């Protein structure tokens, strides 16, 4: 029989103190789990595997799971929306804890019954595991029937021949609450970032999260402004079903937004069926680089939309028509709105002229138009379309299109 290593109270308390210190400095959940497991091993706990999972608020994923192994590896698995309905989750001991509102459970994996009930335990036993403790720590009061639980679930696994001794299970129980508290802080921070990134964009989200939330907060910055709009949206909305129109609109916005972000730009607003984005000029990105990034993003978006339209037409669906306007100038980048309902965006003449250029696309029957300010900075060939009067602009402006457009 393998001798049980005594785990002293002060040793466990050192792990708990570390977890609380990490909560105060906004550590990630990855840091919390890896650091906690490593420290538990150092004080004598025969830990082979640690696992932690929680729901997240993200447009692509509904939950995240982290697995630590005693060789130092830490893997992170993002679970897409709807994936929690599978048998892998529903037949797990963690799901059983959540459904029965049970704080924790322990299973000896040399016993047949647990392995027959929970396939995960059979898999772990085949990998040499002998003991499995799992826990559920809710973050809030019990939910109404049917509402998803908010909290963390986790587990500890050992390969020690006799499984976890009582003294080890007691030590783990004392650590679990602190780990859940620290994880709650980390999850809430990640959720705030996810929401702000999804609704405001990464750059703007960071500004808001760091305190720029007062009306009038902001500054004047030079940037390339991209404004794009869906053509014939009123007619499309009238003739297509609601779902078909939403599908078309989302496909259009996805093509624009993903290419803008891939080239270092930031989508600031979806204005109905229009996109407002910027490519800021910074110490790391000069005007020429920003203009080229905007044009590269535009070209990629056009290629994606052309491919999408080929697919849509082959399926008998309405193709997507659009316009894109590009202008370079100074904009006020900051908070506007009422006292308690704000929006972080860009305003100013440059933003207005980008929108006016996009409007001119329809008149000139061009998918992309740019101002002279952008044309002078780009390294790629452009074609002048002459001088045109933009609505709200005092003097006529020379307008250009990409030579390959």
KEMAR-812782 format. One record per residue (C-alpha): z negated, y, x. Coordinates in steps of 0.02 Angstrom, whole numbers, plus 32768, in hexadecimal, padded with zeros to 4 digits. Example, Ala and Ser with C-alpha at 12.3 -4.5 7.8 and 13.67 -1.06 7.14 Angstrom:
REM residues 2
7E7A7F1F8267;7E9B7FCB82AC;
REM end
This chain:
REM residues 405
800080008000;802F80AC8044;7F948118805C;7F8981AD7FE7;7F8782528044;7EFB82BF8003;7F3783677FC0;7EB083EA7FCF;7E9584727F4D;7EAD84FB7FCE;7F5384AE8001;7F9384B47F4E;7F5085657F3C;7FB7859A7FD3;805685607F79;802185BC7EDB;7FFC865B7F3E;80A986517F8D;80FA863F7EE1;809F86D87E9E;80CF873E7F36;8185870D7F1C;817C87437E65;814B87F17E9E;81E188047F11;826387C37E96;829287227EEE;831E86B87EA8;82FC86147E4E;835285BA7EDD;82D686047F59;824485D97EE8;827185227ED0;82A185017F85;8209855C7FCA;819285087F4F;81D384587F72;81D08472802E;811C84B08029;80E584217FB9;812A83A58038;80CF83FF80C4;802583ED806D;803E83328057;809783197FB1;8115828A7FC1;81A082EB7F6C;825282AB7F75;82A683137EED;827D83B17E8C;82DE83F07DF6;82D7848F7D8D;834484C67CFB;834685597C84;83B285AF7C03;841286477C3D;846B86D67BE7;851986D57C31;85C786E17BE3;85FE863E7C36;855F85D57C46;84CD85AC7BD4;845B85587C52;8442853A7D0B;83F484A67D65;83B7849F7E1A;839584017E7D;833583FB7F23;833183617F93;82BC833F8024;8348835080A2;834D840A8078;83E784088009;83E384767F6E;846E84677EED;848B84DB7E59;84E684A17DBD;8522851C7D38;853084D07C8B;85B8851B7C1D;8597854A7B69;859184AF7AFD;857384367B8D;84BD84217B59;84F683BC7AC3;852583277B2F;84C782847B3F;849582AB7BF2;841F83317BB1;83F082E57B0A;83BE82407B5B;835782917BE5;829A82967BF2;82A383547BFD;82F983607B54;827182EF7B0E;81EA83687B4D;824083FE7AFD;825D83A87A56;81AC83667A4A;815D84047A92;8107839A7B16;80CD83F67BB5;80E783667C2F;80FF82AC7C46;80F8822E7CD4;815C818E7CE7;814C80FF7D62;81FE80CD7D8B;81D180197DB5;81B180027CFB;82417FC97C8E;8220802B7BEE;823980DD7C31;82DB80AB7C87;831E80617BE5;82F280FC7B80;8330817E7BFC;83D081587C5F;83A281DE7CDF;8307817D7D12;836F80E17D2F;83E481467D9E;8353818D7E02;830380E07E11;83A7809C7E56;839E81257EDA;82F180EB7F0E;828281597EA2;81DC81117E6A;8186819D7E0B;81C3822C7D9E;815D82BB7D56;81B183397CE2;817383D77C8F;81A5845B7C10;8165850F7C19;819D85807B89;81AD863A7BAC;818186717AFC;812D863E7A5A;817485A679FC;822085C979B5;825685B47902;82AC851078DC;835B850F7924;8342859C79A2;835C856E7A5A;82C185607AC3;82A585E47B4A;824C85A27BE3;825E852F7C78;826284727C85;824984197D28;822083777D7D;81D9832E7E1D;820E82867E62;81C6821A7EED;81FD81817F4C;814D81527F81;813680997F54;80A680B87EDB;80F381547E8E;808E81F47E81;7FD481D67E92;7F60822E7E14;7F2F82AE7E97;7FE782D77EB2;800982EA7DF8;7F73835E7DE9;7FB583C97E77;806183D37E28;801684057D81;7FBC84967DD4;805D84D17E28;80CD84C37D8F;808285587D33;809685CB7DC9;8146858D7DE7;817085AF7D30;812886607D38;8188868A7DD6;8226863B7D8D;821486A17CEE;821887417D55;82AF87047DB7;830B86C97D1A;82EA876E7CC0;832E87CE7D56;83C887607D5D;83E187727CA1;83DA88307CAE;845B882D7D39;84CB87B47CD8;84C6881F7C3B;84E788C17C98;857388727CFE;85C3882C7C60;85B988CB7BF9;85C189557C7C;860F89077D18;85B888DA7DBB;85BB89847E0D;858689E37D72;8507895C7D47;84B389717DF0;84A88A2D7DD8;84558A197D2D;83DF89917D6B;83A68A007DFB;83788A8E7D86;84118AF57D57;83ED8AF17C9D;83CF8BA97C75;84548C0B7C1B;84B38C717C9A;848C8BFE7D2C;85278BE57D95;85978C387E13;864A8C6D7E31;86AE8BEA7E90;87658BD97EC4;87B78B3F7E7A;88568AF07E3F;884A8AE57D82;88A58A597D27;88BF8A657C6C;891889DB7C0D;893989C57B55;897D893C7AE5;8A1E896C7A8C;8A36895C79CE;8980892B79B5;897A896F7903;8A11890878CD;89CD886F7927;8925888078D1;897A888B7827;89F287F9783D;8989877E78A1;88EF87217866;884C876678A8;883786D3791F;88EA86DE795F;88D78798797E;8831878079D8;887E86F87A44;891087697A73;889D87FC7A98;882787947B03;88B9874B7B65;88FA87FB7B88;8851883F7BBC;882E87A77C29;88D187BC7C89;88AA88737CAC;87F088637CD0;87F887CD7D42;888088167DAF;882788BF7DBA;8787886A7DF2;87E287F77E6A;882788907EC5;878188EC7ED2;878E89587E37;871389667DA9;8733895E7CEF;86CA89E57C9E;86F989D97BE8;875B89797B67;879089FF7AEC;87C889937A5B;886689467AA2;886A89B57B3E;882189A07BED;87D68A2A7C58;87BA89FB7D0E;87A18A517DB6;87BF8A2E7E6E;87418AA27EC3;87688AF87F67;86D38ADD7FD9;86A78ADE8091;86E68A2B8096;87858A4A8031;87FA8ADD804E;88718B237FCC;89048ABF800E;88A28A1D8006;88628A437F56;89108A6D7F17;895889CF7F63;88CC89687F16;88F189B37E6B;89AB89907E7C;898C88DE7EBB;891988BF7E27;899D89067DB2;8A2588977DFB;89B587FD7DEB;898C882A7D38;8A45883C7D10;8A6987927D5C;89DD87427CF8;8A1587967C57;8ACA87607C75;8A9286AC7C8A;8A2186BA7BF2;8AB086FF7B89;8B2286707BBC;8A9D85F77B82;8A7D86567AE1;8B3586627AB3;8B4E85A87AD5;8AC285897A58;8B1085FE79D8;8A8C868579F3;8AA3874179FF;8ABB877F7AB3;8A4788047AF9;8A8C88B37B1A;8A2889347B7A;8A2889D07BE5;89C889FB7C84;89A98AAA7CC7;89658AD07D76;89248B777DB7;88BF8BAE7E4E;883E8C397E43;87898C6A7E2E;87248C297D9B;86728C3E7D62;86258B907D6E;85838B887D0C;85248B877C68;85608BDF7BCC;852C8BD27B16;849C8BFC7AA4;83E78C017ADF;83C58B497ABE;84738AFC7AB7;84D28B0C7B59;856F8ACE7BAB;85918AC67C66;86488AF27C7F;86C08B6B7CD1;86FB8C0E7C85;87678C9C7CC2;881A8CD27CD9;884B8C3B7D44;88128BC27CBC;886E8C267C37;89108C2B7C9B;890A8B6F7CBA;89008B577BFD;898F8BD27BE1;89FA8B767C62;89DB8AD47C07;8A138B277B65;8AB48B5F7BBB;8ADC8AA97BE5;8B188A8D7B33;8B888B287B35;8BD88AFA7BDC;8BD98A407BB3;8B7E8A147C52;8AE9899C7C61;8A9989FD7CF2;8A988AB67D1C;8A3C8B147DA6;8A208BC87DD5;8A628C1B7E73;89B28C137EBB;89B78B557EB6;8A6E8B497EEB;8A4D8BB07F89;89C28B3B7FC0;8A158A947FA4;8A748A35802B;8AE789DC7FB0;8B8D8A1F7F6E;8B838A8B7ED1;8C068ADC7E63;8BFA8B8D7E1F;8C1C8B9F7D65;8C1E8C5D7D6C;8BA48CDC7D28;8B568CC37C7E;8ADC8D227C13;8A3A8CC47BF7;89D88CEB7B59;894B8D637B80;898C8D8A7C30;89CA8E3C7C4F;8A5A8E187CC5;8ADA8D8D7CCB;8AB08D017D45;8B228C947DAE;8B118BE07D77;8B378B427DDA;8B478A897DBC;8B3989F87E38;8BE589CC7E7D;8BCB89177E48;8B88893E7D9A;
REM end
